[in-house]
Amino acid sequence: MATSAAGLVSTTVSTDQLAPLGFELLEPASSGADTNSGEGQKIWVYVQNDAAAAAAWTAGKVIMRLAATSTHQGVLAPVAIVAPMRMLGVAQHAIPSDSFGFILKRGIGVITAGNGAALTVNTLVTTGGTVVLGTGLDAVADASAITDTTSEAVGWCTVGAAAAANATCWIDCKGG
């Protein structure tokens, strides 16, 4: 596990801000017996769980930039498709409301399946898990582009999961 010069690791969570919002922590690829063994490089971004949201984040929840802000304050992604530039990353551990911590911006991690349906292996994952904030669903390719959600992808499902479970995904969020 990578450690910043300030001693922060990707699982650091605090009610005090310990790094600049948007700070990125690079966890290099490893072949050793550590938590990142064989998963390749990961990029974590330091964010704040917005106090107004009053919802703790749990592993697998997709986080987007708070509306009308240019900071790295985040909220659970809504139950609608969201533009990729608003996506900050995906929580990989609990971060309580009004707290600070790292979420996964890029690399192998988990995304919670929403929309009452499974996340399918070898399929793009987008936001918009109906009913449950912060969940993902399979992207849909539509020739007419009316309901096409493939351009809003936040990841690629590598190991599928049933509804409300966490699927293993290659995460790539552009807004972090």
N, C-alpha and C positions, 0 to 999 in steps of 0.2 A: 504494500500500500504506500502510495506517495505521501510525503509530508511537506508542507510548505515551510518556508524559512521561519514563519511565526509558530510552527508546531501544529498547524491545523491539518487534519486529515479529512477525507471525504465524508466521514460519519460524524464530524463535529457539528453539534447543534447547541445553540445558546440563545438566551433572551437578550444578550448584549451583542452588538455588532462587533465582530472580531476581525473583519477584513472589508475592503471596499466592495460594495454591491457590484456584481458582474465579474469579480475576480475569478480567474479560471485556474483550476488545479489539474495538472496533467498526471495521470496515473499510467506509467509506461507499461508496455506489454511485458509479460514475465512467463517464464517456463518453470519457475520454482513452486514450492508448496505454499504459496500465499493466496490471498483472497481473489486475485486477478489471474490465477494460473490458466494460461491457454486462451484467455478471452480477448487478448489484444489490448491496444491502448484505449484508455477512457479519458474523456474530458468532463470535468465537473465544474459547475458554475455556482457561485455564492449568491444566494437570494434571500429575500425576506418574505415569509408567509404573511400577507397583508392582514393586519388586525381586524379590519372591517369585515373580512370574510368569515371570521369566527369558526373556521373549520380546520382541524388538524389534517395534515397531509399524511398519507400512509404509502408504503411501497407500492409502486405501480401506477400512481396517480399522475396524470399529465397536467403540467403547470404552464399557464400562459401569463404573459405580461399584463399587469393591471391596466385597465382601460384608461386612456388619457394620461399616460405617464411614460416617460422614457427611462425610468429607473428599472432596476431588477427586483421590483416588488411583484410578487406573483399571487395568483389565485387559481383554483381548480378550473380547468377548461370547461366551458359550458356544454350543454347538450346539443350544440349546433356545430357545424363544421367551422373551423377557425383558420384564418390565413396563417401560413407557416412562419411568417416573420414575427408573429406574436407569441410563438411557442418558445418557452425558455428551456424546458427539459422535463424529465420525469423523476419524481421522488423515488428513491430506492430504500428509504428508511423514514421513520416518523419525524415530522417537523411540526411542532404545535403552532397554533395561531399566534401571531405577533412574535415569532422567533426567527432566527437566522440559521442557515445551513446550506449544504451543497446538494444540488440535484444533478442528475446525469444529463449532460447535453449531447454527448456522443459516445457510443460504445455499446457493448452488450449489457442489457439490463432487463427489467420486467416492466410490462404494461398491463394494467387490469382490463380484462375484457368487459365491455358494457353492452348496451343495446339488447340485453336479454339473449345474446348469441355468443358463440365461441369466436375466438380469434383463430384464423386458419393459417396453418404453416405455409410458408412461401407466398405470403400475401402482404401487400402494403397495409399499414395501420394508420388510421386517421383519427381525429378527435370526433366527438359527437355521440358518445355512448348515451343514448336516450335514457332519461330518468336519473341516472347517477352521474354527477359531476366528476370530471377528471378521468373518465374512462375512454377506452379506444374501441374502434370497430374496424372491420375489414373495409378497405377502400373499394369503391365501386367504379369500374371503367364503363363508360356509356358512350356509344358512338355519337350521340347527339350532343354530348357534353352538358346536357341540362342537369343531370344528377351525378356527373362525374366528380369523384372526390379524390382522384389519384394525385392531383397536384398539391393537396393539403396533407400529404403523408408526413408522419412524425417518426415512422420506423418501418422495419421489415420483420415480420414474424418468422422466427427460426424454429420455435417449438410452440405449437398451438396450445390453447387452454379453453376450458369450458367457460360459460358466462359467469362473471363475477370472480373468476380466478385470474392469477397472474400468468401471462405468456412470456416466454423468453423472446426478446426482440433485439435487433440492431437498431438503436435509437440514434436519430440525427435531427436535432432541433435547430432551426436556423435563427431563431430570435434570441438565443442566449448570448 
